[in-house]
Every structure is written in structure tokens, then in C-alpha cells.
């Protein structure tokens, strides 16, 4: 295979995908919520000057306004007088400070907000803290590093214990990153289902990768990491992108683990290719022929965004055209096709504004005809299912292996349908994309097909349906091959577990019985229940059917629950019925079909290791990134984006109060 390289809520959420509520902000000491206005915007009013601000989410776009603009209002509020500040200072001066709690919270703040270690040595920060409370002792940079290290060691041990307790295996993702300092780093992320049947994704290592970045060096680094965590004997799979070095690395790692008999089925299902990376290559191939209309739209967006003066003029055009949208113009990145889709989607909403711009601005040369705009619409419509699929398979807080088969099949169906499109560009795009699709996905991943089978809404019959829709003549052989493979994997689980199946079933039964009052049962009644369970298990065995066969023979779960269906909850509830198969389901459903989790760590690394903070030691960088992930998952600080902009309403309010400090 060619060396083609392309240039998000806490992850411990349960199957219901509920987001943990954020702690209440201190700004609500100074603001009061007053409900929604006539346009549906939720608002809050300042307790001192009665200034109103929009809060919550935009009623149309759903984008969050955050609370940072409320916090910025307080220092410039003309009615928030010095007396209030002095009163607060007097209270804080007499308050008893627990220095240990102070140090721990400071270390957590450093980790969570990606702050430099020497933040505590900033002169004005120390002056500010001393003003707030003279009783607080501000320690040195080295003390903060020590406190973060203690937190890192503590959380690492907790994660290590968590992985050692589970009866199932661990899936991996890995990727390599070059920082702005030109130093290479390798990220290793673990994915597994914990004792409570929650999908956990945690960064294990974010370590320095010295050149050369060859497969041999990468394998040595990764295997050392696995031994450090004590999980080299319980790895199920590793997901990588299509770089040649990754192919070489996984071959060496597979052989290394295979020699020590640490892989299931001799490593047949060990290596997974990143689906998002493959999908990016497929769509990029199609975009090569979508030239003229796409080029003009891209240059039009680039032209408008080139200066503030043009943005202001374009805003006038938007108002003249009567366009009511806050989506804004988006610029794409050449190596990320989904950004091209978002650029198209946003530009199409401003078609009339661009038409007006060509009349008002003589320097605007990238004028699109009506046919070119319509072609842009067709390209955008054609790319939409690919964009939706990318978003769906890129999650790391919910299983994705059960989504793979359906999504890849849908993509192949869409490409086949558009091979005969009336639009020349769409037809040419489909032809090129189908060639790239066949290169990588002509043979669907067998182990990821297992994910569909272990989804009780799909099972094996869904594979039969999909294969028959593509090619009826080969569907039987393909389904039979997948069934033989999953039976082979199940038999290895059954062979390895042996007696543990009964113990797991018994443990689950104990929990169920105790919850329904078994603790008060007479001893003889408990014996009858145990005897009944043994009889039931023997009946299953006598019938000559394995757990896998029994599961496949049962009716499917209906799609009535839609996308909210939690596949892990199904297996949690049926663990006592399928003790061996449920452990296999833990592993298969833990497989991440993209490397997005590992890649997202690099965005954090990019904020920590900038050209202005390039002296951070690799081990200290790893402590920051790993500890942040272990405590907060892959979620970004919700104020990061909000702090980079000032709402239009806030700017107007500040201007009316003469606050010249406001700048964009």
C-alpha cells in the first residue's frame, strides 16, 4: 500500500452520552438570569448597572456564548465600586488558607489551562495573589513541577490499576507529531471497557521520539511503553494511519507479541487502518477534478477575509441581501477535506452577498456564474454524507467499531450511484473516488465487521443484506468468511477463559439476586437457585450451541431507539447470559476505527510547546498532557475559544461605557 500521508465531553461518559455539568461560575454572584427575549436569546442582567448580556446558546446555531464576556464586564462596570472590592479584600485577608489545598488547586489549574510552570513566578501574578490574600504562600516553579509530578504519579497508578482489573483486553491508537520546535513526539492511547461497562480512552504516553522515525525505532518505543504499563500481554488491536513507517512498525510489533504468544488468533486481527485517514484520501482524490467552481469559491472567501475593510464591506453586502445567518465565512485547509466542505457550506449561504460585492467592489475578480454556484451546491450536497460519516466515526467517548461496516457500505453505495450522475464533475469525482475506495476498502475489515455483528440491532443478517446489495453473486462467500472468522475468534476466547465464564456468570447472578432480596433467602432456596443455573447452563451445552450461536439466533433489537441506542448497555445487561461472548464484545467494541484520540493530544501539545515555551523538558510535557487527559479527558477548556473573541453586544456595551480597553 502506498505511503499516503495526510498533512471531543469527558471520555468516561456512560452509554447515555450525558455530559458532566460544569461547575457554577463566580460571575453569577454579579449577574442574574432573566429568561429569554422575544428572539429566543437567553439573557442575564448585571446586578449593579442593569446591563443585559446574551448567555446560553444561540437559538439557531446552537453555539455557546460562554460566561467570559460577563466576567470581563465586572472590572469596567461603573456601579461596581471600590467599596465592594475593598469589602471582598477584607474578607479574603482574614480567611484561613489551607496551604496544601492551595498547592493542589494551583497544580490542577496549571495542568487544566496549559499554563507554563513559571506562571507562579510572574511578578504581577504574585502581586495580584498577595493583594487577594496575603496569607497565600506562592511557591517556586520547581515546587509546582514537583506538585504536578505527584499528581501525575497518583493518577497514573489509578489508571494502571484500572487496566489490571478488567477481564478484557486493551485497544491502542498511536501517532507521531512534530512540534513547532522540530522535535518529534509519539502518542500512545489506550481504549478499553472498564468494570462499569464505560468506554475509556486515556493517553498512556506522550514521549519524545528522537530521529530516525523508522518502524524499528517506533516499535521499540511503543513496546517499552507497554511494558511500563504492564499491559503487553493483554493487547487486542492497534489503530494507525497509512504511513509506511507505521506499516513497518506494526509488522515488527505483531511479530514481537506473536513470538511471546500474547496475541489472539496469532495477530490476525491486530492491525486496524485509520478510517478517517482513508476517507480523507478518498475525498481528496475526488476534489482534484472539482476545480473551477471550487477554486472561485475558495478565492472569493480568501479575498473577503484578507482585510478588515473587505470584511466590513462584505457585511454591508450581507445586510443588503437580507441574509440572516451567523455562520460566517470559513476558509479551508488543503490537507483536510472536511474543512473544504465547511467552506462550501458557508459560502453558499452568502451567494447573494457575493453578487452584490461584485457590483460594489471593482477589485473583486472571482465572480461566479449561476451555473457555478449550482455546481458548488451539488458538490456540497455530494460531500455531505462523507462529512457526516467522518464526524460519526471520529468519536472517542462511544464505540465506533459497530459503525464501521454500515458507514463504509453507505459510502460505496453513494459512489456507485453517482458513477452515472448527469453532472460531469460529480461523475468524474465519483470515478476517481471509487478507484481510491477500491484500493483501501474493496475488502472490508473483517474484525470491524465483527463490530456490526455484535451490535444487536444488526447482527449477521445485516452483513448479508449489505453484501447482497453490492454483489449478489459474491455475498454468500463473503458472509461465510466473516462468520468463520468470528467463530474462530470466539473459540479462542472460550478456550482461554474456560472456567472464568461460569464465575463471571455466577458473579453477575449474585448481584442480580442480592438486588432482589436474595440476602434474606433461606440457605436451601439459594442452593435450588444455584442448581437451576447449573441446569440452565448444561441445557445450553447439551443443545450443542455456543453463546455466539445463541446470540445470533435471537431476534434483533429493533431500531426504534435510533442513534441513542447504547450497545455497551445491552452487553452489560446480558453479561450473565453470554459471559464469554460479552468479554469478546468488550474488546471488539473498544476498537477505535480512527486515530483521532491520539491526534487530539497534539492540539494540546501545540498549545503547551510553542516557540515561546520551547524549553519545556519532554518528561514535564508528558506529565502535563497525560495528567490533563486523565483528569479531564480529551475535552478542551470551554473558555479557550470564547476568550479569543468579543461578542458584538459586549463591544457595544463597553463602548457606551467608554471602555477603550476593548479590542478584537
PyMOL commands that set and color helices and strands:
alter all, ss='L'
color gray80, all
select helices_A, chain A and resi 26-29+68-74+82-94+99-112+117-121+123-132+141-165+215-229+244-259+264-267+275-287+292-305+308-321+337-348+351-360+370-393+401-418+424-441+446-453+459-470+472-497+500-515+518-520+523-542+547-553+559-564+567-573+579-590+596-608+618-632+639-642+648-656
alter helices_A, ss='H'
color red, helices_A
select strands_A, chain A and resi 31-36+42-46+52-55+170-178+184-193+199-208+235-240+271-273
alter strands_A, ss='S'
color yellow, strands_A
deselect
rebuild
show_as cartoon
